[in-house]
């Protein structure tokens, strides 16, 4: 399969990329802003599977020029079977202290960057392909919410609704769109946002789940926001 994953330099994106790279038949373009961390990703992937086809690309999905990225993906993959929109940021701050600029940052990184990716990659995605958005239980309707995550949760809720809209619209051309609303996993982002909190789910466990769902989930689901959590929030 030909796969693109964003936010691949750390956390669950890093682990999902490693899991996908175990299969030498997969060709994976791994995107993130940090070239150093992507170099480490490639080193580890090659150490586990010397025959893996993993191509790290330093790229900012919000601000960088997509023309060169599209050309690279056309030359490297040809077509895109799976797009995993995992990149994102989190701000933990009381609502009254959160600036409009920080709200805008959440929306840019957690929604508009993915809109950018989808719009530019659609021309390379054939019938039967799968777009998988990585959401959050923070944006899942009816879930218990955390203080300090109003901007983050609102941005993820927007991503959830975008998923439902695109599944309906892109269904006409045979492209499935789903979203995994993740609960906590032990990642650098979680540790930075909630110092001292320990998640019952390790990053590599969640990464493996994402990789597996990206490959097969669209056979069973379309337009679904699926909670992936062992606790209510």
C-alpha positions as CSV (number, residue, x, y, z in Angstrom):
1,X,0.0,0.0,0.0
2,X,1.0,3.6,-0.6
3,X,0.6,5.6,2.6
4,X,1.1,9.1,3.9
5,X,1.1,9.9,7.6
6,X,1.5,13.3,9.1
7,X,2.9,14.1,12.5
8,X,5.2,11.1,12.2
9,X,8.2,12.4,14.3
10,X,6.9,11.5,17.7
11,X,4.2,9.8,19.8
12,X,1.5,7.7,18.1
13,X,2.4,9.0,14.6
14,X,6.0,7.8,15.1
15,X,4.8,4.4,16.4
16,X,2.2,4.0,13.6
17,X,4.9,4.7,11.0
18,X,7.1,2.1,12.5
19,X,4.3,-0.4,12.5
20,X,3.5,0.3,8.8
21,X,7.2,0.0,7.9
22,X,7.3,-3.6,9.2
23,X,5.7,-4.6,5.9
24,X,8.2,-4.2,3.1
25,X,5.4,-3.9,0.6
26,X,4.2,-0.7,2.1
27,X,5.6,2.6,0.8
28,X,5.3,5.3,3.4
29,X,5.8,9.0,3.2
30,X,6.2,10.2,6.8
31,X,5.7,14.0,7.3
32,X,6.6,16.2,10.2
33,X,8.2,19.5,10.9
34,X,11.3,18.1,12.7
35,X,13.9,16.7,10.3
36,X,16.1,15.5,13.1
37,X,13.3,13.3,14.6
38,X,12.4,12.0,11.1
39,X,16.0,11.0,10.7
40,X,15.7,9.0,13.9
41,X,12.4,7.5,12.7
42,X,14.1,6.2,9.5
43,X,17.1,4.8,11.5
44,X,14.8,2.9,13.8
45,X,12.6,1.6,10.9
46,X,15.6,0.5,9.0
47,X,17.0,-1.2,12.1
48,X,13.9,-3.2,12.5
49,X,13.2,-3.9,8.8
50,X,16.2,-3.1,6.5
51,X,13.9,-3.5,3.4
52,X,11.3,-1.0,4.6
53,X,10.2,1.7,2.1
54,X,9.9,4.7,4.4
55,X,10.5,8.2,3.0
56,X,10.8,11.0,5.7
57,X,9.9,14.5,4.6
58,X,10.2,17.6,6.7
59,X,7.0,19.5,6.0
60,X,4.7,21.9,7.8
61,X,1.1,21.1,6.7
62,X,-0.1,24.6,7.6
63,X,2.6,26.8,6.1
64,X,4.8,25.0,3.5
65,X,4.4,24.9,-0.2
66,X,2.4,21.9,-1.4
67,X,3.5,22.0,-5.0
68,X,6.8,20.4,-4.2
69,X,5.2,17.9,-1.9
70,X,2.7,16.8,-4.5
71,X,5.5,16.4,-7.0
72,X,7.5,14.3,-4.6
73,X,4.6,12.1,-3.7
74,X,3.7,11.6,-7.4
75,X,7.3,10.5,-8.1
76,X,7.7,8.4,-5.0
77,X,4.3,6.8,-4.6
78,X,2.4,7.4,-7.8
79,X,-1.0,7.1,-6.0
80,X,-2.1,7.4,-2.4
81,X,-4.1,4.5,-0.9
82,X,-4.1,5.7,2.7
83,X,-3.8,9.2,4.1
84,X,-3.5,9.4,7.9
85,X,-4.0,12.9,9.2
86,X,-2.3,12.6,12.6
87,X,-0.4,15.9,13.0
88,X,-1.7,18.3,15.7
89,X,-0.8,20.4,18.7
90,X,-2.3,20.9,22.1
91,X,-2.6,23.9,24.4
92,X,-3.6,23.3,28.1
93,X,-4.7,26.7,29.4
94,X,-7.9,28.1,31.1
95,X,-10.4,29.5,28.6
96,X,-10.2,33.0,29.9
97,X,-6.4,33.0,29.5
98,X,-6.5,31.5,26.0
99,X,-6.0,34.2,23.3
100,X,-7.7,34.3,20.0
101,X,-4.3,33.7,18.4
102,X,-4.0,30.4,20.4
103,X,-7.5,29.4,19.3
104,X,-6.5,30.1,15.7
105,X,-3.3,28.1,16.2
106,X,-5.4,25.1,17.3
107,X,-7.7,25.4,14.3
108,X,-4.8,25.8,11.9
109,X,-2.9,22.8,13.1
110,X,-5.7,20.5,14.0
111,X,-8.2,21.3,11.2
112,X,-7.0,23.6,8.4
113,X,-3.7,21.7,7.9
114,X,-5.6,18.5,7.3
115,X,-8.0,20.3,4.9
116,X,-4.9,21.4,3.0
117,X,-3.5,17.8,2.9
118,X,-6.8,16.3,1.8
119,X,-7.4,18.9,-0.9
120,X,-3.9,18.4,-2.4
121,X,-3.8,14.6,-2.1
122,X,-7.3,13.8,-3.4
123,X,-6.1,14.0,-7.0
124,X,-3.7,11.1,-6.2
125,X,-6.3,8.9,-4.4
126,X,-8.1,6.2,-6.4
127,X,-11.4,4.6,-5.7
128,X,-11.2,2.4,-2.6
129,X,-8.7,4.6,-0.8
130,X,-9.0,5.6,2.9
131,X,-8.6,9.0,4.7
132,X,-8.2,8.5,8.4
133,X,-8.3,11.5,10.6
134,X,-7.0,11.3,14.2
135,X,-9.4,13.1,16.5
136,X,-9.8,13.1,20.3
137,X,-12.3,12.1,23.0
138,X,-12.0,15.8,24.0
139,X,-14.0,16.6,20.9
140,X,-16.4,13.7,21.1
141,X,-20.0,14.6,21.8
142,X,-21.1,13.5,25.3
143,X,-17.7,12.7,26.7
144,X,-16.4,14.2,29.9
145,X,-14.3,17.2,29.2
146,X,-11.0,18.4,30.8
147,X,-10.5,21.9,32.1
148,X,-8.0,23.9,30.0
149,X,-8.7,22.1,26.7
150,X,-11.4,24.3,25.3
151,X,-9.4,25.4,22.2
152,X,-8.0,21.9,21.6
153,X,-11.3,20.1,22.0
154,X,-13.2,22.6,19.8
155,X,-10.7,22.1,17.1
156,X,-11.0,18.3,17.3
157,X,-14.8,18.5,17.2
158,X,-14.5,20.5,14.0
159,X,-12.3,17.7,12.6
160,X,-14.9,15.2,13.6
161,X,-17.6,17.0,11.7
162,X,-15.3,17.5,8.7
163,X,-14.9,13.7,8.6
164,X,-18.7,13.2,8.4
165,X,-19.1,15.8,5.7
166,X,-16.3,14.4,3.6
167,X,-17.5,10.8,3.9
168,X,-20.8,11.9,2.3
169,X,-19.2,14.0,-0.4
170,X,-16.3,11.8,-1.3
171,X,-18.4,8.7,-1.3
172,X,-19.4,9.7,-4.8
173,X,-15.8,8.9,-6.0
174,X,-15.4,5.8,-3.7
175,X,-13.1,7.3,-1.1
176,X,-13.9,6.4,2.5
177,X,-13.3,8.8,5.4
178,X,-13.2,7.9,9.1
179,X,-12.0,9.4,12.4
180,X,-10.6,7.8,15.5
181,X,-11.4,9.8,18.6
182,X,-8.5,8.8,20.8
183,X,-8.4,8.8,24.5
184,X,-5.1,9.3,26.2
185,X,-1.9,7.5,25.2
186,X,1.5,7.9,26.9
187,X,3.1,10.4,24.5
188,X,5.4,13.5,24.8
189,X,2.4,15.7,24.1
190,X,0.4,14.1,26.9
191,X,3.3,14.5,29.4
192,X,3.7,18.2,28.4
193,X,0.0,18.9,28.8
194,X,-0.6,16.8,32.0
195,X,2.7,16.4,33.9
196,X,2.7,13.4,36.2
197,X,-0.3,11.7,34.5
198,X,0.2,8.2,33.3
199,X,-2.0,6.8,30.6
200,X,-3.1,3.1,30.7
201,X,-2.3,2.9,27.0
202,X,1.3,3.1,25.6
203,X,2.1,5.1,22.5
204,X,3.2,2.0,20.5
205,X,-0.1,0.2,21.4
206,X,-2.1,3.1,20.0
207,X,0.2,3.5,17.0
208,X,-0.4,-0.2,16.1
209,X,-4.1,0.2,16.4
210,X,-4.1,3.3,14.1
211,X,-1.9,1.5,11.5
212,X,-4.2,-1.6,11.5
213,X,-7.4,0.5,11.3
214,X,-5.9,2.6,8.5
215,X,-5.4,-0.5,6.4
216,X,-8.7,-2.3,7.0
217,X,-11.2,0.0,8.8
218,X,-12.7,1.4,5.6
219,X,-13.9,-2.1,4.8
220,X,-16.4,-1.8,7.7
221,X,-16.8,1.9,8.4
222,X,-17.3,5.2,6.5
223,X,-18.0,8.6,8.0
224,X,-17.7,7.3,11.5
225,X,-16.2,9.0,14.6
226,X,-15.1,6.0,16.6
227,X,-14.1,6.5,20.3
228,X,-10.9,4.7,21.2
229,X,-10.6,5.0,24.9
230,X,-10.6,2.8,28.0
231,X,-12.1,5.6,30.1
232,X,-15.0,8.1,29.5
233,X,-12.8,11.2,28.7
